[in-house]
Amino acid sequence: MMRLPNPDPAAPPMHRRLTFLRSSAALAGGWLLLLAAFGVYSAASHWQAFEQEVSESGRALQRAISQRVAQHDAHLTGLSALGLAQAQPSEDFDLVAKTILRFYPRIVAIDLIRLPAEVVSSATSGDGSTADPSQVSRAVDMLTPGKAAYGADAKPGHYRVMKRMNETMAVSLDIDGAKLVEGEELPRWATLRLSTAEGLLLEIGAKPPASEGFFARTVSFDAPIASATQPLRLSLQRHVTLAQLLPPLPFALFAAISLAGLVLVRSLMKHRQDAALAREAAEAASRREALRQHETKLAHALRINSMGEMASGIAH
């Protein structure tokens, strides 16, 4: 019996090439790969957004604090000039000092000091305190006249800016570091630190997590405050959790949509596979029918030929 040749014997049938689509393991594996890719993308994009937000907030605070500490230097210069113009402390100095305290609440005390170590005029706000004369004397004793310097303060988070006007007079400003940041300038998520060469001056804002937990990262901004007399360094931090990098709701939504999409694709591919199998079956049936008809015609031709040979033999 004759057989029609396969047009491409090496090519496997389509249904064999698509068998893997029926595998639930393959579907689950593809879904997990999609979730992993989405998780990496989401975490990377959120981390980049946090870095940009911290950097922008840090630069804005750096500019604002730098401007405010520059105002301290201007006040110090003005008060020094006023003190030098007066042989003895007068009401003018006290009036100017109280005006500064009123409009600049971060300056909590202004002291005019005669060297060695004697406070001759002091103006303070409600939470201010006068300087320790001996401490100021030691701080400015090595300074040349007209030279300003940074100094520590007894109150936590406070520092002093002092200037020696001449051989016998000095002026001192008590600064509350926490008030260098005003109103809503500090974001709710931020932890702000101001430090000096001696160490941490103050820490305000959001508290660092008590425990690092399974996942905890910190996005930081660190820069010096532009001032020759107040050597402050600003540090701004945001503590990031896994839930912030990979928000549960968007992740769950993507998981549901991607699973539904894969199931739909699998259904469409299965439909396409079934249609391909039906076409293959129809083509195979057509080939079998053609082969049957060919064999029928061949058998008929053989019978005719046999009958012709028989008739020719009888004729002889």
NORDADA-V739942 format. One line per field, one symbol per residue. phi: phi as a letter, one per 40 degrees, with the letter a starting at -180 (. if undefined). psi: psi as a letter, one per 40 degrees, with the letter a starting at -180 (. if undefined). A space follows every 50 residues. Layout:
phi->???
psi->???
This chain:
phi->.cbcccdacccccccccbcccccccccccccccccccccccccccccccc cccccccccccccccccccccccccccccccccccbcbdbcccccccccc cccbcccbabbbbcccfacbaabbcdbcacccdcccdccbccccdgcbac acbcccgbabbbbccacbbabbbcbcccccbbfcccccccbbbbbbcchc cabbgcccccbcgcaabbcbbbacccaccbccbcbbbbcbbccccbdccc cccccccccccccccccccccccccccccccccccccccccccccccccc cccccccccccccccc
psi->hihhihdgddhiiddddedddehddddddddddddddddddddddddddd ddddddddddddddddddddddddddddddddddehdihadddddddddd ddegeeheihhhhhhhghhehhhiadeiiiihdddddddedeiihehiii iiidhheiiihihhdadeiiihhhhhddeehibedhideihhhhiadeah dihiahhiididadhhihhihhiihghdeggihhhhihhhiddddghddd dddddddddddddddddddddddddddddddddddddddddddddddddd ddddddddddddddd.
